[in-house]
Amino acid sequence: MNTNDQMENETTYEQDNLEIETQVSVDEANLEGRIRISEDVIAQLAIKALFSVDGVAPATPGLMANLRMGRKAANGVRITITGTDTPEIQVDTYISVKYGLRIPDVCWDVQEAIKDQVERFTGYAVKAVNVYVQGITFAEKKLSPDGEETEEEESTASPNL
């Protein structure tokens, strides 16, 4: 076999591989339909992430937040989806922080937890996670029947908005 025949066979083999690869990608490009994830599902993911952060509890948004346009917050989370082809998500969270914790650090942890959880499970880009601290949670000390102090109930101090 001469070198021209070998080069011709290699070229044919390469062309056959290219045709196969091209044919596969054409089949994938012909898929139709869209996948949309409900705002309620995304809200549930955000709530689960919110509960994973220590010292945080969901709070009800104040009166001013409820007067804004859009969906009302459920369990301290409101979701807004923008964009049609590549959806972007904005998450508004309303929280109470446990007394004694540094609020900016807790808010950062909430933002990171929600962003990671939502992007991992939906594949959507999270444009913003806005955290609104609505109050501080204090642990009340109660006396038990044997005279020992215990921390049982928590009370929340929040401004009336």
Steps between C-alpha positions, in 0.01 A plus 500: 500500500645836407485816712225657286270204567574516876426875511179445305386227743582719804308793350198278432516365855522854643210613282291205616568592865414864435176399333405284795580774751313758293203270463479449878512873571234565237271252674550677834434839340164378370365442850209729572329611816584701807555420861364752747531468875220647708566794731352291780759226446782756503351654816503159671869457409577846640307427823691175547828690455380767745441238769851360447657822637544503877332779693252593226123469495263614226308816581193655351570796277382833633200689372710703255637184336150362454387817324756455221396348171559133438446186696465502875772339705435153638700380801731799473592450131384675183617387154510708181595339168605722211609412148351262252779298339738492795303567818660706776376477855476767767434378853376730777530349848354636821671365811538527875853457635586342835626753755878499538587411140670749269222600260714569186666158531166325539360687198803399292447135601131525402589649160760232427279211616202610292707578191680164513184299562289664230771498232597138576146361476352719225791596278360855488724798568430681827522872429455618859420378850369792705490444875271713716554460874156550652584427861722346764412178680570482873505178700296542817635344816240314702529346842435130507317341795836403655624861487735473200500753218417358157469659158173377356297751311619767266347840466547729207555872509412665174396849405143557391515585133 
